[in-house]
Amino acid sequence: MIVRYREDTIGLTPTSELDIVILYYILSRLEDVNLYSEVYWQDKQDIGRKSIRTSRRRIKVELRPLNVYVSEDFRSIRVTGAVLASYPEKFLKGRKLGVDIRMGDSISVNRTGDVESLVSLVESKRDRCLVVLVLGLDSYLLARLSNDMEVVSQRRYLYSKHVSESDVDRYREDVASDLEWVVKAKRREGCALIVGANIVSKRYVPQRYRPLVDILIEGDFEGDVSGLLQLVRHQKVREAFGDNPYVSKLALYAETMAKLERGEVIYGYEEVSSAVRYGTVKKLIVTTDLLSQNPDAIDMVVHGLKRRLDVTILNRGDYAYHLVGRFGGAVALF
């Protein structure tokens, strides 16, 4: 969560499913909380028998939430409420409006002790963005890792074991072309660049781009998703970029598997809920499916945060999602 404290309000920008849970809890559970946001308003104007729409205007509104809904994937919230004030146009006051809040959107709420207490439960930070380039002998993959994995480019040249000499120049040119995207990402978001390659394929990174590389790891990588996962699990990556959500979730998966073998886990909603309530565990992992199907699970997550548990929410794109789903959507680690 990106948090900005002001005199009477707190600015919030959710960046993960956990942030959405906290924001949903604030807007739906706490009393006397008003939402400050911007809406686009477009009037209709009747001209004879026809009506036309006027140009869209951006209006700031203060909204008293009446109904709050969260999406199934916990990536957005829909707030319907009564307009208490609007600026610069005043005519929206007293109307009922709906506001959508998605990951990355910035809103504000009035500053109260309860709100400050809940916001303090999640770290106020920008998650570290990573760009990963994994080079195989005849293929490569470029991906962006934040809360999810976004494949930027994936190419394969031959189905044979090695890239022929005639294709080396084309391979290098394609890598250079895709690295132009990395330059923009580093300037815009400050992303770090990790490269995984073997002694042959690392030469495909042009010399002018090598100063951009934060970590270069040599290994026997395939230029696909399996090679990316192998690279991201490397100890150097985990140590340097453990604050990246995607990297941390892969590490959590490995820890969960190891503790399952040793019997150091509790699973199933009822059992996990009791363990969280009595404070007998250190980490809580839940899926978005459980949260959408069981509203009480949201209260369990917030209660776990209040007990200073390490809480992770997994969506369907996360590596450990199906594992936790098989155990009832909730797993707690000792």
C-alpha positions as CSV (number, residue, x, y, z in Angstrom):
1,M,0.0,0.0,0.0
2,I,1.3,3.5,-0.9
3,V,0.2,5.8,2.0
4,R,0.2,9.6,2.0
5,Y,-0.6,11.2,5.3
6,R,-2.3,14.6,5.2
7,E,-3.7,16.8,7.9
8,D,-7.3,15.5,7.7
9,T,-7.2,12.7,5.2
10,I,-5.0,9.7,4.3
11,G,-4.2,9.0,0.7
12,L,-4.2,5.3,-0.3
13,T,-3.0,3.5,-3.4
14,P,-3.6,-0.3,-3.2
15,T,-0.9,-2.3,-5.0
16,S,-1.8,-5.9,-4.0
17,E,-4.8,-8.1,-3.1
18,L,-3.9,-7.6,0.6
19,D,-4.2,-3.9,0.2
20,I,-7.6,-4.3,-1.4
21,V,-8.7,-6.4,1.6
22,I,-7.6,-3.6,4.0
23,L,-9.3,-0.9,1.9
24,Y,-12.5,-3.0,1.6
25,Y,-12.5,-3.5,5.4
26,I,-12.0,0.3,6.0
27,L,-14.9,1.2,3.7
28,S,-17.3,-1.5,4.7
29,R,-16.7,-2.1,8.4
30,L,-15.7,1.2,9.9
31,E,-18.2,3.9,10.7
32,D,-18.0,7.6,9.8
33,V,-15.5,6.9,6.9
34,N,-15.9,9.1,3.8
35,L,-14.3,8.4,0.5
36,Y,-12.6,11.2,-1.5
37,S,-12.2,10.4,-5.2
38,E,-12.6,11.8,-8.7
39,V,-15.4,10.9,-11.2
40,Y,-16.1,11.8,-14.8
41,W,-19.5,13.3,-15.3
42,Q,-21.3,13.7,-18.6
43,D,-24.7,15.5,-18.8
44,K,-27.4,15.1,-21.3
45,Q,-28.8,18.1,-23.1
46,D,-32.2,18.0,-24.8
47,I,-32.3,19.7,-28.2
48,G,-35.8,19.3,-29.7
49,R,-36.6,15.7,-29.9
50,K,-33.0,14.7,-29.5
51,S,-30.6,14.6,-26.6
52,I,-26.9,15.0,-26.9
53,R,-24.1,14.4,-24.3
54,T,-22.0,17.3,-23.2
55,S,-18.2,16.9,-22.8
56,R,-17.0,14.9,-19.9
57,R,-15.9,16.8,-16.8
58,R,-13.6,15.6,-14.0
59,I,-15.2,16.3,-10.6
60,K,-13.9,15.6,-7.1
61,V,-16.4,14.1,-4.8
62,E,-16.8,13.3,-1.1
63,L,-18.8,10.1,-0.8
64,R,-20.4,8.4,2.2
65,P,-20.2,4.7,1.4
66,L,-23.6,2.8,1.4
67,N,-22.6,-0.4,-0.4
68,V,-19.2,-1.8,-0.9
69,Y,-18.4,-4.8,-3.2
70,V,-15.1,-6.4,-3.9
71,S,-14.3,-8.3,-7.2
72,E,-13.8,-12.1,-7.1
73,D,-10.1,-11.7,-7.9
74,F,-9.7,-9.0,-5.2
75,R,-8.2,-6.5,-7.6
76,S,-10.9,-3.9,-7.5
77,I,-13.7,-2.5,-5.3
78,R,-17.0,-0.9,-6.2
79,V,-18.3,1.7,-3.8
80,T,-21.8,3.1,-4.1
81,G,-22.7,6.0,-1.9
82,A,-24.3,9.4,-1.3
83,V,-22.4,12.5,-2.5
84,L,-21.8,14.8,0.5
85,A,-19.9,17.4,-1.6
86,S,-18.5,17.9,-5.1
87,Y,-15.9,20.3,-6.6
88,P,-15.8,22.4,-8.7
89,E,-19.4,21.7,-9.7
90,K,-21.8,21.6,-6.8
91,F,-24.8,19.9,-8.5
92,L,-23.8,16.4,-7.6
93,K,-24.4,16.9,-3.9
94,G,-27.2,14.6,-2.6
95,R,-26.9,12.2,-5.6
96,K,-26.0,8.6,-5.5
97,L,-22.9,7.6,-7.3
98,G,-20.7,4.6,-7.9
99,V,-16.9,4.7,-7.8
100,D,-14.5,1.9,-8.9
101,I,-11.2,1.5,-7.2
102,R,-8.6,-0.7,-8.9
103,M,-5.1,-1.6,-8.0
104,G,-2.9,1.4,-8.7
105,D,-5.8,3.9,-8.3
106,S,-5.3,6.7,-5.7
107,I,-8.1,7.7,-3.3
108,S,-8.4,9.3,0.1
109,V,-10.4,8.7,3.3
110,N,-10.9,10.9,6.3
111,R,-8.1,10.4,8.9
112,T,-9.3,8.6,12.0
113,G,-7.6,6.6,14.7
114,D,-9.2,3.3,13.4
115,V,-8.1,4.1,9.8
116,E,-4.5,4.9,10.9
117,S,-4.4,1.7,12.9
118,L,-5.5,-0.5,10.0
119,V,-3.3,1.2,7.4
120,S,-0.3,0.7,9.7
121,L,-0.8,-3.1,9.4
122,V,0.6,-3.2,5.9
123,E,3.9,-1.7,4.8
124,S,3.8,1.7,3.0
125,K,6.1,1.0,0.1
126,R,6.4,0.6,-3.6
127,D,7.0,-3.1,-4.5
128,R,10.3,-3.6,-6.3
129,C,9.7,-4.2,-10.0
130,L,11.9,-6.8,-11.7
131,V,12.6,-7.4,-15.4
132,V,13.9,-10.9,-16.1
133,L,15.7,-12.0,-19.2
134,V,16.4,-15.7,-19.5
135,L,18.5,-16.8,-22.5
136,G,18.6,-20.4,-23.8
137,L,20.6,-21.6,-26.7
138,D,17.8,-21.2,-29.3
139,S,15.2,-19.2,-27.4
140,Y,14.7,-16.5,-24.8
141,L,12.0,-15.0,-22.6
142,L,11.7,-11.4,-21.3
143,A,9.2,-10.9,-18.4
144,R,8.2,-8.3,-15.9
145,L,7.6,-9.4,-12.3
146,S,5.7,-7.4,-9.8
147,N,2.6,-8.9,-8.2
148,D,2.2,-11.1,-11.2
149,M,4.3,-12.3,-14.2
150,E,3.9,-10.4,-17.4
151,V,5.6,-11.9,-20.5
152,V,6.9,-9.1,-22.6
153,S,8.5,-11.1,-25.3
154,Q,9.2,-14.8,-26.0
155,R,11.0,-16.1,-29.1
156,R,12.2,-19.4,-30.3
157,Y,14.4,-19.7,-33.4
158,L,15.1,-23.4,-34.1
159,Y,13.8,-26.8,-32.9
160,S,17.4,-28.1,-33.1
161,K,19.8,-28.2,-30.2
162,H,21.8,-25.2,-31.1
163,V,21.4,-21.8,-32.8
164,S,23.2,-21.8,-36.1
165,E,25.9,-19.1,-36.7
166,S,23.6,-17.5,-39.3
167,D,21.0,-16.9,-36.7
168,V,23.3,-15.4,-34.0
169,D,23.0,-11.9,-35.4
170,R,19.2,-12.1,-35.6
171,Y,19.1,-13.4,-32.0
172,R,21.3,-10.5,-30.8
173,E,19.2,-7.9,-32.8
174,D,15.9,-9.2,-31.3
175,V,17.3,-9.2,-27.8
176,A,18.6,-5.6,-28.3
177,S,15.2,-4.6,-29.7
178,D,13.3,-6.0,-26.6
179,L,15.8,-4.5,-24.2
180,E,14.6,-1.1,-25.4
181,W,11.5,-1.8,-23.4
182,V,13.7,-2.5,-20.4
183,V,15.3,0.9,-20.7
184,K,11.9,2.6,-20.6
185,A,10.8,0.4,-17.6
186,K,13.9,1.3,-15.7
187,R,13.4,5.0,-16.3
188,R,9.6,4.9,-15.5
189,E,9.5,2.5,-12.6
190,G,13.1,1.9,-11.5
191,C,12.9,-1.8,-12.4
192,A,16.0,-4.0,-11.8
193,L,17.2,-6.3,-14.6
194,I,18.2,-9.9,-13.9
195,V,19.7,-12.0,-16.7
196,G,20.1,-15.8,-16.7
197,A,22.3,-17.3,-19.4
198,N,24.9,-19.9,-20.1
199,I,28.4,-19.2,-21.3
200,V,27.3,-19.2,-24.9
201,S,24.0,-17.4,-24.8
202,K,25.1,-14.5,-22.6
203,R,27.0,-13.1,-25.6
204,Y,23.6,-12.2,-27.1
205,V,23.2,-9.3,-24.7
206,P,24.7,-6.3,-26.6
207,Q,27.6,-4.6,-24.8
208,R,25.8,-1.3,-24.6
209,Y,23.1,-2.9,-22.4
210,R,25.3,-4.8,-20.0
211,P,25.6,-1.8,-17.6
212,L,21.8,-2.1,-17.1
213,V,22.1,-5.7,-15.7
214,D,21.8,-5.8,-11.9
215,I,22.5,-9.5,-11.6
216,L,23.9,-11.9,-14.2
217,I,23.6,-15.6,-13.3
218,E,25.2,-18.3,-15.4
219,G,23.4,-21.6,-15.6
220,D,21.8,-24.2,-17.9
221,F,18.6,-22.3,-18.6
222,E,15.8,-22.8,-21.1
223,G,14.5,-19.6,-22.7
224,D,10.9,-20.2,-21.4
225,V,8.8,-20.0,-18.2
226,S,10.6,-23.0,-16.7
227,G,13.9,-21.3,-17.1
228,L,12.5,-18.1,-15.6
229,L,11.3,-20.0,-12.5
230,Q,14.7,-21.7,-12.2
231,L,16.4,-18.3,-12.4
232,V,14.1,-16.5,-9.9
233,R,14.5,-19.3,-7.3
234,H,18.3,-18.8,-7.4
235,Q,19.7,-17.8,-4.0
236,K,21.2,-14.5,-5.3
237,V,17.8,-13.4,-6.6
238,R,16.0,-14.3,-3.4
239,E,18.5,-12.5,-1.3
240,A,18.7,-9.3,-3.4
241,F,15.0,-9.1,-4.4
242,G,13.0,-10.9,-1.7
243,D,10.8,-7.7,-1.4
244,N,9.4,-8.4,-4.9
245,P,5.9,-10.0,-4.5
246,Y,6.5,-12.6,-7.2
247,V,9.8,-13.7,-5.8
248,S,8.5,-13.8,-2.2
249,K,5.6,-15.9,-3.2
250,L,7.8,-18.5,-4.9
251,A,9.9,-18.6,-1.8
252,L,6.8,-19.0,0.3
253,Y,5.7,-22.0,-1.9
254,A,9.0,-23.7,-1.3
255,E,8.7,-23.1,2.5
256,T,5.1,-24.4,2.5
257,M,6.1,-27.6,0.7
258,A,9.0,-28.2,3.2
259,K,6.7,-27.6,6.2
260,L,4.0,-29.8,4.8
261,E,6.5,-32.7,4.7
262,R,7.4,-32.0,8.4
263,G,3.8,-31.6,9.5
264,E,4.3,-28.0,10.5
265,V,1.2,-26.6,9.0
266,I,-2.5,-26.2,9.8
267,Y,-5.0,-26.1,6.9
268,G,-8.7,-25.7,6.3
269,Y,-10.7,-22.5,7.2
270,E,-12.0,-23.6,10.6
271,E,-8.7,-24.9,11.9
272,V,-6.7,-22.0,10.5
273,S,-9.2,-19.4,11.8
274,S,-8.9,-20.9,15.3
275,A,-5.1,-20.9,15.1
276,V,-5.1,-17.3,14.0
277,R,-7.5,-16.3,16.8
278,Y,-5.3,-17.9,19.5
279,G,-2.0,-16.7,17.9
280,T,-0.4,-20.1,17.6
281,V,1.0,-19.6,14.0
282,K,3.4,-17.2,12.3
283,K,2.3,-17.1,8.7
284,L,-1.2,-17.1,7.1
285,I,-1.8,-17.9,3.4
286,V,-5.3,-17.6,1.9
287,T,-6.7,-17.7,-1.7
288,T,-8.9,-15.1,-3.3
289,D,-11.5,-17.8,-3.8
290,L,-11.8,-18.4,-0.1
291,L,-12.2,-14.7,0.6
292,S,-14.9,-14.2,-2.1
293,Q,-16.8,-17.3,-1.0
294,N,-16.5,-16.7,2.8
295,P,-16.8,-13.0,4.0
296,D,-15.7,-14.1,7.5
297,A,-12.3,-15.0,6.0
298,I,-11.7,-11.2,5.4
299,D,-12.1,-10.6,9.2
300,M,-9.7,-13.5,9.8
301,V,-7.1,-11.9,7.6
302,V,-7.5,-8.5,9.3
303,H,-7.3,-10.2,12.7
304,G,-4.1,-12.0,11.6
305,L,-2.6,-8.7,10.6
306,K,-3.5,-7.2,14.0
307,R,-1.6,-10.1,15.6
308,R,1.4,-9.2,13.3
309,L,1.2,-12.4,11.3
310,D,2.9,-12.5,7.9
311,V,-0.2,-12.6,5.6
312,T,-0.1,-13.6,1.9
313,I,-3.1,-13.6,-0.4
314,L,-2.8,-15.8,-3.5
315,N,-4.7,-15.2,-6.8
316,R,-5.1,-17.7,-9.6
317,G,-2.0,-16.6,-11.4
318,D,0.3,-17.3,-8.4
319,Y,2.5,-20.4,-8.3
320,A,1.2,-21.7,-4.9
321,Y,-2.5,-21.0,-5.6
322,H,-3.6,-24.5,-6.5
323,L,-1.5,-26.0,-3.7
324,V,-3.3,-23.9,-1.0
325,G,-6.6,-24.4,-2.8
326,R,-6.3,-28.1,-2.3
327,F,-6.1,-27.5,1.4
328,G,-9.4,-25.5,1.6
329,G,-7.9,-22.2,0.6
330,A,-6.3,-21.5,3.9
331,V,-2.9,-22.6,5.3
332,A,-1.1,-21.4,8.4
333,L,2.6,-22.1,9.1
334,F,4.3,-22.5,12.5
